[in-house]
Amino acid sequence: MKNPRFYFIEYGSQETILSELHYSLATLQAEGVNAESISIATDSPSRYSSTNYDIIDISEKIPAYRGEINYGHRIKPSVIIDALRSRNEPLVLLDTDTYFKPGFLTEIENALKQGVGMNFFIRRDPYRGFGPFSMTLPSGIHYSYGPRWSLMYNSGVLAVTPEHMPIIEDSLALIDGLYKAGLTSLDIDQFAATETFRLHGIRITPVFQNIHHYHSRWTRKYILWRLSRGPKLDFSIPRIRRPDIAVNKTIVRIFKGWQSVMKLWGAKV
C-alpha cells in the first residue's frame, strides 16, 4: 500500500482555525511527514504560496460542496471524493484542532490494513427519537436508521483508500437525505460516514492513541490561548516541533477557573 497523503480543510480565514492548522502541521511534520505529502484545501491559496504544501483552491467549489442544503461539514466528504478521483493513493483527512505524537503513523497504517480509520467511538443510537428514516443510497444499498444498530465515530481523523470512494459517495447522499428529513445536527457528516462504512461491511479502527483531538470547548479554548501567546502566525516559516503545550484535565480546570475570575473582574484574558 502507498503511503497516505494528509489533507486539511481551511476556508473562511478564521484566526482560530489558522492557529490550529499551524500547530497541527508543525507536529505532523515532526513525525516525519514531509510538506509535499500534505494537502491543504483552501479558499485562500495565496496564504501558502511560499510553502511546499500541495495547495488545492476550493474557492469556487465551496457552494457546490455545501450543496443545496448549505451544510458546512458536507465539504469534508466532497473534498475526499475529489481527492480520491484525482490521486490513486490512500488519504487521511484531519481536523485542524489536532496534534500528533510518535506512533501516529503506525496507527494509521494499521487501520488502513484492516479497513478505515476514524478518531474514536462516540455512541450507539446518536439521535434518539429520530425516525423512522430510510433511503436507497447511490450504491443501491438500502439504509434505515435503527436505535439498535446505528453508530457514530468521530471524524477528526478519517483514513481511507481509493477503494472506499463509492462508500464516501454513499455518505454524501446520506447526509443530504438525513438533512432533508429534518436531522440538521452539526455532526451528521461523521454519522453518515460511520453508517455507510458499517453498511458496506468495512471495519472501522479507532485512531486516538497518538493524536490529540482537542474538540471539547474548554480544552480548545486553553490551547488556542496558549497558541495566541506564541510567535506571530506565518506559514512561510516552517516551525516543525513536537507538541509542547502541556494539557490535561487539571490544567484545563485551572484555566477555566482563572478565566471565570478574570471575567468577573472585567479583565481582558
N, C-alpha and C positions, 0 to 999 in steps of 0.2 A: 504494500500500500504506500502511495505517495505521502510525503509529509503534508499536513494540513496547512491551509492558508488561514490566517486570522483576520476577522472582519470586525470593524466597529462602525456604528452609525452615529453621525453628528450632524445636526441641522438646527437652524434657528439661532445660532451664535449665542447660546446661553452660557454665561460665565461659569456657572456651576458645572455644567456638562464639560466644558473645555478644561477646567481644572481636574476633574475626574479623569478625563481622557489622557491628559498629560502624564498623570501619575500612573495610570494603568499601562500606558505604552512603556514608561520607564521600567516598571517592574517586569513586564512581559519580556522585554529585550534583555533584562538581566538574567533571564532563564535560557538565553542562547538563541532566541528568535530574532532573526535579522530584520531590518526595516523593510527590505524588499519582499518579505513574506507576510507583511501586514498591509491590509487594505482598509481604507477609510472612505466610507460612502458619505458624502457631504454636499451641502448646498453652497459651500464657500471654499472651493478648491484652491484659491489663491493663498489661503492661510497656510497651506502646506507646500507651497511652491519650492521652497528651499530645502525640503526634506527628501528622503529616499523612499518614503512610503508610496504604495500604489494608491493613487487618489482616483476615486470614482465620483464624477459630477452627477448628482441626482437632482439638481435644482429644478430641472424641467419635468422630472418624473414624479415628484412628490404628490401632486394632485391625483395621478393615476394610482400610485402606491396606496394612498389613503382610501381610494375607491369611492363609490357613491355613498357609502356610509360615513365617510370622512372620519375614519378611525386611525389615530396616530400610530398605534402599535401594529397596524396592518402593514406598515412599511417594512418591518422585520422579515416576515416570510417573503415579501416581494423582492427585497434585496437578495435573499438567499436563492430564490428561483433564478433571478438574472445571473447571479454569480455561478451557479451550477451549470447554467446554459453556456456561459462564456468560457469556463475553465473546467477541464476534466480532472478535478482534484478534490480531496476532502476539504471541508472548511469548518471553522469554528467561529460562530457569531458570539461576540462578547458584549455585555453591557459595559458602559463606561465606569460605573461605580464598582470597580473590581480592582484587586491587585493580586499578585501571584507569588508563590513560594516554590522552592525546589521540590520537584516531584510532580508539578502540574502537567508537564508534557507527557509523562508516563501515564498519568490518569487518563488523559485524552486518548492516547494510543490504545490503552486497554479498553476503553469504552467503544471506540470505533471498531475494534476487532470483534466485539460481541454484538454490535448494533449501532446505537446512537448514544450520545452523552447529553444529559441535562443537569442542571445545577443540583437541585435537591427535591425530595418528595415533599409536597405540601399537604394534601389531604384527599380523601375519597369524598365523592358527592359534594363538590365545592360550592354548588349553587342550590342549596336546599330549598325546595319549594318551586324550583323552575321546572317547566314541562307540563304536559308531555311535549316532546320535541323530537322530530325525526326528519331526515332528508337523505337523498341519494347523492353521493359525492362524485366528482368527475371520474374517479377510477371505476365507478359502478358499484362500489360498496355502499350498503345501506347503513346509515348511522342513526342511533336512537339514544337519547340521554337516559341514563338509568342510575338511581342512587346507589345501587349495589355494585356497579362496575365502573362508573365514570371516575376518572382520576385526574389529578393535576400535579405536574412538576414545575419548578421554577425554571425559566428560560434565560436566566442571566448568563448561562453557558449553554450553547446549543451546537453540538458537534455532529455533522452529517457527512455523507458521501454523495457523489453524483447519482448513485442508485436510489437514493431516497427522494429525488426530485418529485416524482408523482405523488409521494406522500405529503410533501410540503404544499403541492398544488391542492391536494385534498384539504389540508389545514386552512389554506386561504379561503377556500369555498365554505368551509365550516364556520370560519369567523363571520363571513357575510351572512350565512344562514342564521347563526345564533343572534347576531346583532339585530337583524330584521325581525326576529322572533321576540325581541324585547330584552335580550340579555346584553346590556351595554356596559358591563363591568370592564375596568381598565385592563384586566388580566386575561381576557378571553383568548388572546393570541397564544399564551403558553398552555392554556387548557386545550385549545384546538390542536396544538402540536402534540401534546401528550395523548389525546384521544385518537388521533389518526395513526400515530405510531402503534398504539395498542391494537387498533382495528386491523392493521397490516401485520400484526404479529412480530413487530420489531422490539427487541429488548432495549429498555432504557436503563443505562447505568448512571447513577448519580456521580457527579464530578464536583466535589466540595472540599476534599481534604486539604488541598494545597492552593485553593483560591479563596479569597475573602470577598464575598459579595455583600457590601455594606448597604443593603437596601432599606434597612429599618431606619425610621425617622431620625432618632437621636444619634445613632452611630454615624449616619451620613452627615448630620449637622456638625458633629465633632470633627470628622475627618476633613470636611470642607473648611472648617475654621482653621485647622492646622495647615492645610494647603494654602490658605489665603495669606498665611504668615511666612510663606517661603519666597523664593526668588520670583521675579516678575515672569508671568507666563510667556514663553517664547518657544514655539515648536521648531524653530530653526536651530535651536541649541539642544542637542541630544543629552539628556540627563539620565543616563542609564543607571539605575540604582535598585538595590534590594528594598523591600518595604521597610521604611524607617519611622513609621508613625505607630507607636505602641497603642493598642486598643483592646479593651476587654470590658466586661460589664461594669466593673468597679469604676474604671476611668470614665466611662460614658455617664454613669450615675452622678459622679462628682461634677462633670462638665454640665450636666442638666441642672443640677442644683445651683451651680455658680451662675449659669445663665439666668435662672429664675431670680436670684438675688440681685444681679446687676439690672435686670428689667425693673424690679421694684424700685431701685434707686434711680432709674431713668438713665443709666449709663449705657454708652454705646459698646456693644460686645461683638 
